[in-house]
């Protein structure tokens, strides 16, 4: 599927991306506080968690995707 309306596509995928990140114990990267509060997420704690664990989480995510055969 080719998305022509990227805002709508991102909006439909965003909650699933957050759930996947939480399930994999990865911090969610949030674009802004308004968007975070719309989805019921505490942006300040998520942002701090992301900053403190960004590199290790990125490496873990890459390893998980490679294990799953996603390149």
Secondary structure as GFF3:
##gff-version 3
##sequence-region A 1 71
A	DSSP	alpha_helix	6	23	.	.	.	ID=ss1
A	DSSP	alpha_helix	33	38	.	.	.	ID=ss2
A	DSSP	alpha_helix	43	67	.	.	.	ID=ss3
###
